[in-house]
Amino acid sequence: SNGRELQVLGWHLLRTRWGLDRAFGIEPAVLRRWLAFVEAAYNAPLYHNATHAADVLQTAHFMLASGGARPLLDDLAVLALLLAAIVHDVGHDGFTNSFHKHRVTQRALTYNDQSIQENYHLWLLFDRMAAQPELNIFRSLPAAQFLELRRRLILLVLSTDMSRHFGLLQDVRQALGTAGMKERDVGMAWPAEAVDPLLCFLLHACDVANQARPHEFAVAWATRIFAELFHQGDSERELGLPLSPLCDRSTTIISSAELGFIRFILRPTCDILTELLPSAAEVCVPELERNFVHWMLREDSTVRLKDRHTRPASSHRSSTGSNGSWASLLCCAQSCGKTDSVTSAQFCGGTATESSKGGFGSAGSLRQSLRTRRRASYADAETTAYLRTASTDSEILAKERRLSELD
Protein backbone atom coordinates (compact mmCIF):
# COMPACT_ATOMS: atom_id res chain seq x y z
CA SER A 1 0.00 0.00 0.00
CA ASN A 2 3.07 2.28 0.07
CA GLY A 3 2.07 3.79 3.41
CA ARG A 4 -1.53 4.38 2.32
CA GLU A 5 -3.16 1.35 3.92
CA LEU A 6 -6.30 3.20 4.99
CA GLN A 7 -6.89 4.62 1.51
CA VAL A 8 -6.24 1.32 -0.24
CA LEU A 9 -8.37 -0.78 2.10
CA GLY A 10 -11.14 1.82 2.28
CA TRP A 11 -11.34 2.03 -1.52
CA HIS A 12 -11.39 -1.74 -1.89
CA LEU A 13 -14.10 -2.34 0.71
CA LEU A 14 -16.40 0.60 -0.01
CA ARG A 15 -16.19 0.36 -3.80
CA THR A 16 -14.96 -3.04 -4.97
CA ARG A 17 -16.08 -5.42 -2.21
CA TRP A 18 -19.39 -3.96 -1.07
CA GLY A 19 -20.34 -1.57 -3.90
CA LEU A 20 -21.54 1.09 -1.48
CA ASP A 21 -20.41 3.93 -3.73
CA ARG A 22 -22.93 2.85 -6.36
CA ALA A 23 -25.65 2.17 -3.80
CA PHE A 24 -25.41 5.73 -2.44
CA GLY A 25 -24.29 7.68 -5.50
CA ILE A 26 -20.79 8.42 -4.20
CA GLU A 27 -18.64 9.59 -7.10
CA PRO A 28 -15.33 7.67 -7.39
CA ALA A 29 -13.27 10.86 -7.59
CA VAL A 30 -14.94 12.27 -4.47
CA LEU A 31 -14.43 9.00 -2.59
CA ARG A 32 -10.75 8.98 -3.55
CA ARG A 33 -10.27 12.56 -2.32
CA TRP A 34 -12.20 11.85 0.87
CA LEU A 35 -10.08 8.80 1.73
CA ALA A 36 -6.89 10.78 1.07
CA PHE A 37 -8.14 13.58 3.33
CA VAL A 38 -9.05 11.22 6.18
CA GLU A 39 -5.72 9.39 6.08
CA ALA A 40 -3.81 12.69 6.00
CA ALA A 41 -5.88 14.00 8.93
CA TYR A 42 -4.64 11.17 11.11
CA ASN A 43 -1.63 12.19 13.18
CA ALA A 44 1.27 9.83 13.81
CA PRO A 45 1.18 8.75 17.46
CA LEU A 46 2.47 5.24 18.06
CA TYR A 47 -0.97 3.61 18.31
CA HIS A 48 -3.88 5.89 17.39
CA ASN A 49 -2.85 6.43 13.78
CA ALA A 50 -4.10 5.56 10.30
CA THR A 51 -2.71 2.02 10.58
CA HIS A 52 -4.90 1.43 13.64
CA ALA A 53 -7.89 2.77 11.70
CA ALA A 54 -7.13 0.36 8.84
CA ASP A 55 -6.87 -2.49 11.35
CA VAL A 56 -10.28 -1.65 12.81
CA LEU A 57 -11.71 -1.35 9.29
CA GLN A 58 -10.37 -4.77 8.34
CA THR A 59 -11.87 -6.25 11.51
CA ALA A 60 -15.23 -4.67 10.70
CA HIS A 61 -15.05 -6.23 7.24
CA PHE A 62 -14.29 -9.59 8.88
CA MET A 63 -17.40 -9.23 11.06
CA LEU A 64 -19.50 -8.53 7.97
CA ALA A 65 -18.04 -11.13 5.60
CA SER A 66 -16.76 -14.05 7.69
CA GLY A 67 -18.63 -13.30 10.89
CA GLY A 68 -22.00 -13.32 9.16
CA ALA A 69 -23.20 -9.80 9.99
CA ARG A 70 -23.74 -8.59 6.41
CA PRO A 71 -27.06 -10.37 5.73
CA LEU A 72 -28.41 -9.00 9.00
CA LEU A 73 -27.92 -5.33 8.06
CA ASP A 74 -29.23 -3.00 5.39
CA ASP A 75 -26.86 -1.04 3.16
CA LEU A 76 -27.05 2.15 5.22
CA ALA A 77 -26.04 0.31 8.40
CA VAL A 78 -23.09 -1.31 6.61
CA LEU A 79 -21.99 2.06 5.22
CA ALA A 80 -22.21 3.62 8.69
CA LEU A 81 -20.14 0.83 10.26
CA LEU A 82 -17.36 0.98 7.67
CA LEU A 83 -17.19 4.78 7.58
CA ALA A 84 -17.13 4.94 11.38
CA ALA A 85 -14.26 2.45 11.44
CA ILE A 86 -12.32 4.65 9.00
CA VAL A 87 -12.81 7.92 10.90
CA HIS A 88 -13.20 6.83 14.51
CA ASP A 89 -9.80 8.19 15.66
CA VAL A 90 -9.12 10.85 13.01
CA GLY A 91 -7.05 13.70 14.44
CA HIS A 92 -6.12 11.74 17.59
CA ASP A 93 -3.07 13.31 19.26
CA GLY A 94 -1.92 10.26 21.23
CA PHE A 95 -3.31 11.43 24.58
CA THR A 96 -6.30 10.08 26.50
CA ASN A 97 -9.45 11.92 27.48
CA SER A 98 -8.15 11.92 31.05
CA PHE A 99 -5.02 13.80 29.98
CA HIS A 100 -7.04 16.45 28.16
CA LYS A 101 -9.35 16.81 31.15
CA HIS A 102 -6.54 17.30 33.68
CA ARG A 103 -4.57 19.60 31.36
CA VAL A 104 -7.77 21.57 30.60
CA THR A 105 -6.88 21.64 26.92
CA GLN A 106 -8.84 23.41 24.22
CA ARG A 107 -10.45 20.09 23.30
CA ALA A 108 -11.57 19.56 26.90
CA LEU A 109 -12.97 23.09 27.07
CA THR A 110 -14.80 22.67 23.76
CA TYR A 111 -16.50 19.41 24.72
CA ASN A 112 -16.96 20.02 28.48
CA ASP A 113 -14.85 16.97 29.40
CA GLN A 114 -17.38 14.65 27.71
CA SER A 115 -15.91 12.04 25.32
CA ILE A 116 -13.34 14.66 24.41
CA GLN A 117 -11.40 12.85 21.71
CA GLU A 118 -14.43 11.16 20.18
CA ASN A 119 -16.31 14.45 19.85
CA TYR A 120 -13.23 16.03 18.31
CA HIS A 121 -12.94 13.25 15.70
CA LEU A 122 -16.53 13.87 14.64
CA TRP A 123 -16.15 17.64 14.56
CA LEU A 124 -13.02 17.39 12.42
CA LEU A 125 -14.76 15.10 9.92
CA PHE A 126 -17.95 17.09 9.43
CA ASP A 127 -16.34 20.52 9.67
CA ARG A 128 -13.80 19.73 6.96
CA MET A 129 -16.44 18.22 4.68
CA ALA A 130 -18.65 21.29 5.11
CA ALA A 131 -15.75 23.62 4.33
CA GLN A 132 -14.55 21.64 1.30
CA PRO A 133 -17.49 20.40 -0.81
CA GLU A 134 -15.10 18.41 -3.02
CA LEU A 135 -14.63 16.08 -0.01
CA ASN A 136 -18.34 15.65 0.71
CA ILE A 137 -19.13 12.01 -0.08
CA PHE A 138 -22.68 12.57 1.21
CA ARG A 139 -23.68 15.31 -1.22
CA SER A 140 -25.81 13.01 -3.40
CA LEU A 141 -27.80 11.60 -0.49
CA PRO A 142 -31.39 12.69 0.12
CA ALA A 143 -31.61 14.94 3.17
CA ALA A 144 -33.38 12.36 5.32
CA GLN A 145 -30.85 9.66 4.45
CA PHE A 146 -27.92 11.98 5.17
CA LEU A 147 -29.34 12.91 8.58
CA GLU A 148 -29.83 9.25 9.45
CA LEU A 149 -26.28 8.39 8.38
CA ARG A 150 -24.88 11.35 10.31
CA ARG A 151 -26.85 10.29 13.40
CA ARG A 152 -25.41 6.80 13.19
CA LEU A 153 -21.85 7.97 12.61
CA ILE A 154 -22.07 10.17 15.71
CA LEU A 155 -23.54 7.31 17.74
CA LEU A 156 -20.90 4.83 16.57
CA VAL A 157 -17.83 7.01 17.07
CA LEU A 158 -18.98 8.11 20.53
CA SER A 159 -19.39 4.43 21.44
CA THR A 160 -15.62 3.94 21.10
CA ASP A 161 -15.08 5.95 24.30
CA MET A 162 -13.85 3.26 26.72
CA SER A 163 -15.68 4.89 29.62
CA ARG A 164 -18.88 3.72 27.90
CA HIS A 165 -17.79 0.08 27.73
CA PHE A 166 -19.89 -1.39 30.54
CA GLY A 167 -22.98 0.58 29.66
CA LEU A 168 -22.60 -0.51 26.05
CA LEU A 169 -22.44 -4.16 27.03
CA GLN A 170 -25.57 -3.73 29.12
CA ASP A 171 -27.38 -2.13 26.19
CA VAL A 172 -26.39 -5.01 23.91
CA ARG A 173 -27.48 -7.65 26.39
CA GLN A 174 -30.82 -5.88 26.65
CA ALA A 175 -31.11 -5.77 22.85
CA LEU A 176 -30.28 -9.47 22.62
CA GLY A 177 -33.02 -10.18 25.12
CA THR A 178 -35.77 -8.49 23.14
CA ALA A 179 -38.53 -10.64 21.72
CA GLY A 180 -37.50 -9.89 18.17
CA MET A 181 -33.98 -11.16 18.73
CA LYS A 182 -35.10 -14.25 20.58
CA GLU A 183 -37.59 -15.27 17.89
CA ARG A 184 -35.48 -14.59 14.80
CA ASP A 185 -33.94 -17.44 12.88
CA VAL A 186 -30.24 -17.54 12.11
CA GLY A 187 -29.57 -15.25 9.15
CA MET A 188 -32.64 -13.07 9.70
CA ALA A 189 -32.14 -9.30 9.79
CA TRP A 190 -31.82 -7.71 13.21
CA PRO A 191 -34.96 -5.93 14.46
CA ALA A 192 -34.84 -2.20 13.75
CA GLU A 193 -34.77 -1.25 17.42
CA ALA A 194 -31.74 -3.49 18.02
CA VAL A 195 -29.58 -2.24 15.14
CA ASP A 196 -28.10 0.83 16.86
CA PRO A 197 -26.77 -0.92 20.01
CA LEU A 198 -25.56 -3.91 18.00
CA LEU A 199 -23.71 -1.69 15.50
CA CYS A 200 -22.11 0.20 18.38
CA PHE A 201 -21.05 -3.08 19.94
CA LEU A 202 -19.54 -4.31 16.68
CA LEU A 203 -17.44 -1.17 16.19
CA HIS A 204 -16.33 -1.16 19.82
CA ALA A 205 -15.40 -4.85 19.60
CA CYS A 206 -13.38 -4.17 16.44
CA ASP A 207 -11.64 -1.26 18.16
CA VAL A 208 -10.44 -3.32 21.14
CA ALA A 209 -9.90 -6.65 19.37
CA ASN A 210 -6.14 -6.61 18.86
CA GLN A 211 -5.59 -9.26 21.55
CA ALA A 212 -7.89 -11.54 19.53
CA ARG A 213 -5.50 -11.22 16.60
CA PRO A 214 -2.84 -13.83 15.73
CA HIS A 215 -0.08 -13.74 18.31
CA GLU A 216 2.55 -11.71 16.45
CA PHE A 217 0.04 -8.94 15.71
CA ALA A 218 -1.36 -8.96 19.26
CA VAL A 219 2.11 -8.44 20.73
CA ALA A 220 2.94 -5.73 18.19
CA TRP A 221 -0.23 -3.78 19.01
CA ALA A 222 0.36 -4.18 22.75
CA THR A 223 3.86 -2.77 22.29
CA ARG A 224 2.47 0.21 20.39
CA ILE A 225 -0.29 1.09 22.83
CA PHE A 226 1.99 0.97 25.84
CA ALA A 227 4.67 3.01 24.10
CA GLU A 228 1.99 5.65 23.52
CA LEU A 229 0.72 5.43 27.11
CA PHE A 230 4.23 5.68 28.54
CA HIS A 231 4.87 8.75 26.39
CA GLN A 232 1.77 10.29 27.95
CA GLY A 233 3.02 9.35 31.42
CA ASP A 234 6.34 11.05 30.73
CA SER A 235 4.47 14.19 29.63
CA GLU A 236 2.23 14.10 32.70
CA ARG A 237 5.25 13.84 34.97
CA GLU A 238 6.94 16.79 33.26
CA LEU A 239 3.76 18.88 33.52
CA GLY A 240 3.12 17.99 37.15
CA LEU A 241 -0.17 16.27 36.30
CA PRO A 242 -1.43 13.13 38.04
CA LEU A 243 -0.19 10.04 36.22
CA SER A 244 -3.03 8.33 34.38
CA PRO A 245 -3.61 4.58 34.75
CA LEU A 246 -1.11 2.40 32.86
CA CYS A 247 1.02 5.42 31.92
CA ASP A 248 3.81 5.06 34.49
CA ARG A 249 6.61 3.17 32.74
CA SER A 250 8.35 2.52 36.08
CA THR A 251 5.48 0.59 37.67
CA THR A 252 3.25 -0.76 34.89
CA ILE A 253 3.75 -4.44 34.06
CA ILE A 254 2.48 -4.83 30.50
CA SER A 255 1.73 -8.54 30.82
CA SER A 256 -0.39 -8.00 33.95
CA ALA A 257 -2.24 -5.14 32.30
CA GLU A 258 -3.01 -7.26 29.22
CA LEU A 259 -4.24 -10.11 31.41
CA GLY A 260 -6.59 -7.71 33.19
CA PHE A 261 -7.82 -6.34 29.88
CA ILE A 262 -8.52 -9.83 28.52
CA ARG A 263 -10.20 -11.03 31.71
CA PHE A 264 -12.50 -8.14 32.35
CA ILE A 265 -12.94 -6.34 29.04
CA LEU A 266 -12.46 -8.83 26.22
CA ARG A 267 -13.93 -11.96 27.80
CA PRO A 268 -17.36 -10.42 28.44
CA THR A 269 -17.17 -8.90 24.95
CA CYS A 270 -16.46 -12.32 23.45
CA ASP A 271 -19.33 -13.83 25.42
CA ILE A 272 -21.70 -11.47 23.62
CA LEU A 273 -19.97 -12.01 20.28
CA THR A 274 -20.47 -15.76 20.68
CA GLU A 275 -24.21 -15.24 20.92
CA LEU A 276 -24.38 -12.51 18.31
CA LEU A 277 -22.00 -13.81 15.60
CA PRO A 278 -20.86 -17.37 16.42
CA SER A 279 -18.79 -17.64 13.24
CA ALA A 280 -16.72 -14.62 14.27
CA ALA A 281 -16.27 -15.96 17.79
CA GLU A 282 -14.97 -19.28 16.46
CA VAL A 283 -12.07 -17.38 14.88
CA CYS A 284 -11.40 -14.77 17.57
CA VAL A 285 -11.71 -16.74 20.78
CA PRO A 286 -8.91 -19.29 20.20
CA GLU A 287 -6.51 -16.47 19.30
CA LEU A 288 -7.52 -14.58 22.43
CA GLU A 289 -6.87 -17.64 24.56
CA ARG A 290 -3.45 -18.26 23.06
CA ASN A 291 -2.51 -14.67 23.78
CA PHE A 292 -3.83 -15.03 27.33
CA VAL A 293 -1.41 -17.91 27.93
CA HIS A 294 1.41 -15.86 26.40
CA TRP A 295 0.81 -12.98 28.81
CA MET A 296 0.59 -15.39 31.75
CA LEU A 297 4.02 -16.72 30.81
CA ARG A 298 5.39 -13.21 30.47
CA GLU A 299 3.84 -12.07 33.74
CA ASP A 300 5.26 -14.96 35.74
CA SER A 301 8.75 -14.52 34.30
CA THR A 302 8.61 -10.77 35.06
CA VAL A 303 7.42 -11.29 38.62
CA ARG A 304 10.01 -14.02 39.30
CA LEU A 305 12.79 -11.68 38.18
CA LYS A 306 11.37 -8.85 40.30
CA ASP A 307 10.90 -11.10 43.34
CA ARG A 308 14.48 -12.30 43.09
CA HIS A 309 15.73 -8.75 43.63
CA THR A 310 13.08 -7.12 45.79
CA ARG A 311 11.13 -9.68 47.85
CA PRO A 312 11.75 -12.47 50.33
CA ALA A 313 11.55 -15.92 48.75
CA SER A 314 8.47 -16.81 50.78
CA SER A 315 6.45 -13.76 49.83
CA HIS A 316 3.40 -13.98 47.61
CA ARG A 317 2.75 -11.81 44.60
CA SER A 318 -0.17 -9.43 44.40
CA SER A 319 -1.49 -8.42 41.01
CA THR A 320 -3.06 -5.19 42.19
CA GLY A 321 -0.35 -2.99 40.74
CA SER A 322 -1.28 -3.27 37.09
CA ASN A 323 -4.73 -4.75 37.23
CA GLY A 324 -5.63 -1.96 39.61
CA SER A 325 -5.16 0.40 36.70
CA TRP A 326 -7.84 -1.40 34.76
CA ALA A 327 -9.89 -1.23 37.96
CA SER A 328 -9.94 2.54 37.54
CA LEU A 329 -11.98 2.01 34.38
CA LEU A 330 -14.34 -0.11 36.44
CA CYS A 331 -14.60 2.63 39.06
CA CYS A 332 -15.36 5.14 36.32
CA ALA A 333 -18.20 2.95 35.09
CA GLN A 334 -19.46 2.47 38.64
CA SER A 335 -19.51 6.22 39.22
CA CYS A 336 -21.75 6.52 36.16
CA GLY A 337 -24.01 3.77 37.45
CA LYS A 338 -22.92 1.42 34.67
CA THR A 339 -21.28 -1.58 36.30
CA ASP A 340 -20.62 -5.04 35.04
CA SER A 341 -20.67 -8.15 37.22
CA VAL A 342 -17.06 -7.63 38.38
CA THR A 343 -16.24 -5.40 41.35
CA SER A 344 -13.07 -3.34 41.49
CA ALA A 345 -11.85 -5.42 44.44
CA GLN A 346 -12.29 -8.60 42.42
CA PHE A 347 -10.50 -6.98 39.51
CA CYS A 348 -7.49 -6.02 41.61
CA GLY A 349 -7.35 -9.41 43.25
CA GLY A 350 -7.49 -11.26 39.97
CA THR A 351 -10.76 -13.07 40.70
CA ALA A 352 -14.16 -12.67 39.21
CA THR A 353 -17.73 -13.77 39.51
CA GLU A 354 -18.77 -16.81 37.56
CA SER A 355 -20.47 -14.79 34.85
CA SER A 356 -17.31 -12.87 34.02
CA LYS A 357 -14.57 -15.44 34.47
CA GLY A 358 -16.25 -18.42 32.88
CA GLY A 359 -15.71 -19.79 29.42
CA PHE A 360 -15.90 -17.63 26.34
CA GLY A 361 -19.40 -17.51 25.00
CA SER A 362 -22.77 -18.49 26.34
CA ALA A 363 -24.15 -20.40 23.37
CA GLY A 364 -24.04 -23.98 24.63
CA SER A 365 -22.72 -26.01 21.70
CA LEU A 366 -20.17 -23.44 20.60
CA ARG A 367 -19.01 -22.92 24.15
CA GLN A 368 -18.39 -26.64 24.61
CA SER A 369 -16.64 -26.81 21.26
CA LEU A 370 -14.37 -23.93 22.16
CA ARG A 371 -13.62 -25.38 25.57
CA THR A 372 -12.65 -28.70 24.03
CA ARG A 373 -10.38 -26.92 21.57
CA ARG A 374 -8.93 -24.85 24.38
CA ARG A 375 -8.05 -27.85 26.52
CA ALA A 376 -6.37 -29.48 23.55
CA SER A 377 -4.36 -26.36 22.76
CA TYR A 378 -3.04 -26.17 26.31
CA ALA A 379 -1.59 -29.67 26.15
CA ASP A 380 1.29 -28.27 24.15
CA ALA A 381 4.88 -27.28 24.69
CA GLU A 382 4.03 -23.75 25.79
CA THR A 383 1.82 -24.92 28.63
CA THR A 384 4.39 -27.51 29.66
CA ALA A 385 7.03 -24.80 29.72
CA TYR A 386 4.73 -22.62 31.78
CA LEU A 387 4.29 -25.31 34.42
CA ARG A 388 8.01 -26.10 34.44
CA THR A 389 8.78 -22.57 35.61
CA ALA A 390 7.38 -23.57 39.00
CA SER A 391 9.98 -24.64 41.54
CA THR A 392 7.74 -26.04 44.28
CA ASP A 393 4.62 -28.17 44.46
CA SER A 394 2.61 -25.21 45.73
CA GLU A 395 3.70 -23.10 42.74
CA ILE A 396 2.70 -25.89 40.35
CA LEU A 397 -0.75 -26.05 41.95
CA ALA A 398 -1.09 -22.28 41.75
CA LYS A 399 -0.19 -22.28 38.04
CA GLU A 400 -2.62 -25.10 37.31
CA ARG A 401 -5.35 -23.11 39.05
CA ARG A 402 -4.55 -20.13 36.83
CA LEU A 403 -4.81 -22.29 33.73
CA SER A 404 -8.11 -23.68 34.98
CA GLU A 405 -9.55 -20.14 34.92
CA LEU A 406 -9.80 -20.60 31.18
CA ASP A 407 -12.17 -23.56 31.49
PyMOL commands that set and color helices and strands:
alter all, ss='L'
color gray80, all
select helices_A, chain A and resi 5-17+20-23+28-41+50-65+70-72+75-87+97-103+106-111+116-131+133-135+143-158+162-176+179-183+192-207+209-212+215-239+254-276+278-310+320-335+344-349+354-357+364-378+381-388+393-404
alter helices_A, ss='H'
color red, helices_A
deselect
rebuild
show_as cartoon
